Amino acid sequence: MEDRKLTLFPDGRAVWYARVKSSGSGDAWVFYGGISLKDRNGAVLWTSPKLVGPQNMPEDRWIEWNQEFPYPKVWFRHFGKATIHKPHC
């Protein structure tokens, strides 16, 4: 996984982007524990549900993972960083 980027919008939309690949065909990247939004001090504000990337990925070929998901917009002004939980391919 490379070029990871999480963009939050003030209306409660979040967009995850990354370039992903796998050494085996038919795989998918999954964040089993979701993505946590944290404040500038590292306190968790909210955690998304599990995120599942593109399915049936081709072997050893980069593809784009673009996924939009909602978050509580009340946290927009408090957001400082994010953490991915339990990533697996």
QUICOR-V159830 format. One record per residue. SS is DSSP state (h for helix, s for strand, l for the rest). OMEGA is omega in whole degrees, 0 to 359 (none if undefined). Layout:
ss=SS omega=OMEGA
ss=SS omega=OMEGA
This chain:
ss=l omega=177
ss=s omega=180
ss=s omega=181
ss=s omega=180
ss=s omega=174
ss=s omega=179
ss=s omega=176
ss=s omega=177
ss=l omega=184
ss=l omega=180
ss=l omega=178
ss=l omega=175
ss=s omega=173
ss=s omega=178
ss=s omega=176
ss=s omega=176
ss=s omega=172
ss=s omega=169
ss=s omega=185
ss=s omega=171
ss=l omega=181
ss=s omega=178
ss=l omega=177
ss=l omega=180
ss=l omega=177
ss=l omega=181
ss=s omega=172
ss=l omega=172
ss=l omega=179
ss=s omega=170
ss=s omega=186
ss=l omega=179
ss=l omega=178
ss=l omega=176
ss=s omega=177
ss=s omega=170
ss=s omega=183
ss=s omega=175
ss=l omega=183
ss=l omega=179
ss=l omega=178
ss=l omega=178
ss=l omega=181
ss=s omega=177
ss=s omega=184
ss=s omega=177
ss=s omega=180
ss=l omega=168
ss=l omega=177
ss=l omega=176
ss=s omega=180
ss=s omega=181
ss=l omega=180
ss=l omega=184
ss=l omega=180
ss=l omega=180
ss=s omega=175
ss=l omega=181
ss=s omega=174
ss=l omega=176
ss=l omega=180
ss=l omega=173
ss=s omega=182
ss=s omega=174
ss=s omega=177
ss=s omega=182
ss=s omega=177
ss=s omega=175
ss=s omega=181
ss=s omega=172
ss=l omega=179
ss=l omega=186
ss=h omega=178
ss=h omega=182
ss=h omega=185
ss=h omega=183
ss=h omega=183
ss=h omega=185
ss=l omega=178
ss=l omega=181
ss=s omega=181
ss=s omega=177
ss=s omega=175
ss=s omega=181
ss=l omega=175
ss=l omega=177
ss=s omega=179
ss=s omega=177
ss=l omega=none
